[in-house]
Amino acid sequence: MNQASKTETSLSEHVEQALAVSLRGCEELLPRDEWVKKLQRHERTGQPLRIKLGLDPTAPDIHIGHTVVLNKMRQLQDLGHQVIFLIGDFTSLIGDPSGRNSTRPALTPEQIKHNADTYYKQASMVLDPERTEIRYNSEWSEPLGASGMIQLASRYTVARMMERDDFHKRFHGGQSISVHEFLYPLMQGYDSVALKSDLELGGTDQKFNLLMGRHLQQEYGQEPQCILTMPLLEGLDGVDKMSKSKNNYIGITEDANTMFAKVMSISDVLMWRWYTLLSFQSMEAIAKLKAEIEAGRNPRDAKVMLAKEITARFHSAALADSAEQDFVNRSKGGIPDEIADVHVSGAPLGINALLKNAGLAPSTSEAGRLVDGGGVRIDSAVVSDKGLKLDAGIYVVQVGKRKFARVHLSA
């Protein structure tokens, strides 16, 4: 029997529940046995654990892919723990090299301030603002100064830094690595020291940086934090991670009707992945719903429930109901459960050429007539402009009542 199993054989119901909440949808929880001990200490003393999530304000808006870790924070917050929403205004000046094959352009202080102004407001749509500690890492990073930075850098070796996957690939690929990029994981790790965090959350691409926090806490004589990584949410196409650059995202500030329609456009397979990572329903309730679908219930029912839950979270229950009715009115019965995926190149591409190349119209002239007649919809919205040009992205295209395709448009 391994150590984790020994530790978990006599867990109380409260700790078992907290562990289950922690593990729901997560990629890794490291070290699991240490997290169990922290949960047991919380139960014994009543002292909340300090749970940290850091986000660099590299863009002014958050999409629902970012809310995967925010959802986990909210779940842990509801268990009585202290969550810390850390805005990386200092680390944004460096630029996170995670997953990059080239040096990331640093943002200006003005860009960072502009983006940070919206970050917490948007995150508060998921977190309870009354129980959230908001911090900026410039509080402790700027006072370090040159001497403090040198001392911090002495606590990690170049050899260990080069074990990092993206640095390793760039070095052996002959691509440049700027010295300042080594500072990013060090500064993110130092955030954990400054905040005395018990658990740090992040995406799977942040694992190296999260482990750096454990290392530096030990260097500074603190109890090391545990780390919990969450998977990167697949976007509307069900293939690539959600990203604005791939136009497969749902922004949390998008209007209710658009948000609802976009959720309805995802595949049935992706729907269950989104239920696990985005829904606040219990896993038992989701399993029951899935069993009903497998027994013959229409999958569309489950997708509507998910679309309404997500839309209500960022708007209201009334607007979610209204968005459902709008979707029904626009699509005259909705989008079929199974839609063919069609790949078309040449973006930006005119709507007439897109319909022809996707096999939805026999010619560009016929496509134009379909548009004139109001028979073409993109993401449930009627197309009225024959001169419309579409950028690269994924679009659910409907022609007439029965022709549908999920068009993947590339350059």
SULKACOR-V564679 format. One record per residue. N is the residue number from 1. OMEGA is omega as a letter, one per 20 degrees, with the letter a starting at -180 (999 if undefined). Layout:
BEGIN
<<N,OMEGA> <N,OMEGA>>
END
This chain:
BEGIN
<<1,a> <2,a> <3,a> <4,a> <5,r> <6,a> <7,a> <8,a> <9,a> <10,a> <11,r> <12,r> <13,a> <14,a> <15,r> <16,r> <17,a> <18,r> <19,r> <20,r> <21,a> <22,a> <23,a> <24,r> <25,a> <26,r> <27,r> <28,r> <29,a> <30,h> <31,a> <32,a> <33,r> <34,r> <35,r> <36,r> <37,r> <38,r> <39,r> <40,r> <41,r> <42,r> <43,a> <44,a> <45,a> <46,a> <47,a> <48,r> <49,a> <50,a> <51,a> <52,r> <53,r> <54,r> <55,r> <56,a> <57,a> <58,r> <59,a> <60,a> <61,r> <62,r> <63,a> <64,r> <65,r> <66,a> <67,r> <68,r> <69,r> <70,r> <71,r> <72,r> <73,a> <74,r> <75,r> <76,r> <77,a> <78,r> <79,r> <80,a> <81,a> <82,r> <83,a> <84,r> <85,a> <86,r> <87,a> <88,a> <89,r> <90,a> <91,r> <92,r> <93,r> <94,a> <95,a> <96,r> <97,a> <98,r> <99,a> <100,r> <101,r> <102,r> <103,a> <104,r> <105,r> <106,r> <107,r> <108,r> <109,a> <110,r> <111,a> <112,a> <113,r> <114,a> <115,a> <116,a> <117,a> <118,a> <119,a> <120,r> <121,r> <122,r> <123,r> <124,r> <125,r> <126,a> <127,r> <128,a> <129,a> <130,a> <131,a> <132,r> <133,r> <134,a> <135,r> <136,a> <137,r> <138,a> <139,a> <140,a> <141,a> <142,r> <143,r> <144,a> <145,a> <146,a> <147,r> <148,r> <149,r> <150,r> <151,r> <152,a> <153,a> <154,a> <155,r> <156,a> <157,r> <158,a> <159,r> <160,a> <161,a> <162,r> <163,r> <164,a> <165,a> <166,r> <167,a> <168,a> <169,a> <170,a> <171,a> <172,r> <173,r> <174,r> <175,a> <176,r> <177,r> <178,a> <179,a> <180,r> <181,r> <182,a> <183,a> <184,r> <185,r> <186,a> <187,r> <188,r> <189,r> <190,r> <191,a> <192,r> <193,a> <194,a> <195,a> <196,a> <197,r> <198,a> <199,r> <200,r> <201,r> <202,r> <203,a> <204,a> <205,a> <206,a> <207,a> <208,a> <209,r> <210,r> <211,r> <212,r> <213,r> <214,a> <215,a> <216,r> <217,r> <218,r> <219,a> <220,r> <221,r> <222,r> <223,a> <224,r> <225,r> <226,r> <227,r> <228,r> <229,r> <230,r> <231,r> <232,a> <233,r> <234,a> <235,a> <236,a> <237,a> <238,a> <239,a> <240,r> <241,a> <242,a> <243,r> <244,a> <245,r> <246,r> <247,r> <248,a> <249,r> <250,r> <251,a> <252,r> <253,r> <254,a> <255,a> <256,a> <257,r> <258,a> <259,a> <260,a> <261,r> <262,r> <263,a> <264,a> <265,a> <266,a> <267,r> <268,r> <269,a> <270,a> <271,a> <272,r> <273,r> <274,r> <275,a> <276,a> <277,a> <278,a> <279,r> <280,r> <281,r> <282,r> <283,r> <284,r> <285,r> <286,r> <287,r> <288,r> <289,r> <290,r> <291,r> <292,r> <293,r> <294,r> <295,r> <296,r> <297,a> <298,r> <299,a> <300,r> <301,a> <302,a> <303,r> <304,r> <305,r> <306,a> <307,r> <308,r> <309,a> <310,a> <311,r> <312,a> <313,a> <314,r> <315,r> <316,r> <317,a> <318,r> <319,r> <320,r> <321,r> <322,r> <323,r> <324,r> <325,r> <326,r> <327,r> <328,a> <329,a> <330,a> <331,r> <332,r> <333,r> <334,a> <335,r> <336,a> <337,a> <338,a> <339,r> <340,r> <341,a> <342,a> <343,a> <344,r> <345,r> <346,a> <347,i> <348,a> <349,r> <350,a> <351,a> <352,r> <353,r> <354,a> <355,r> <356,a> <357,r> <358,r> <359,a> <360,r> <361,a> <362,a> <363,r> <364,r> <365,r> <366,r> <367,r> <368,r> <369,r> <370,r> <371,r> <372,a> <373,r> <374,a> <375,a> <376,r> <377,r> <378,a> <379,r> <380,r> <381,a> <382,r> <383,a> <384,a> <385,r> <386,r> <387,a> <388,r> <389,a> <390,r> <391,r> <392,r> <393,r> <394,a> <395,r> <396,a> <397,r> <398,r> <399,a> <400,a> <401,a> <402,a> <403,r> <404,r> <405,r> <406,a> <407,r> <408,a> <409,r> <410,a> <411,999>>
END
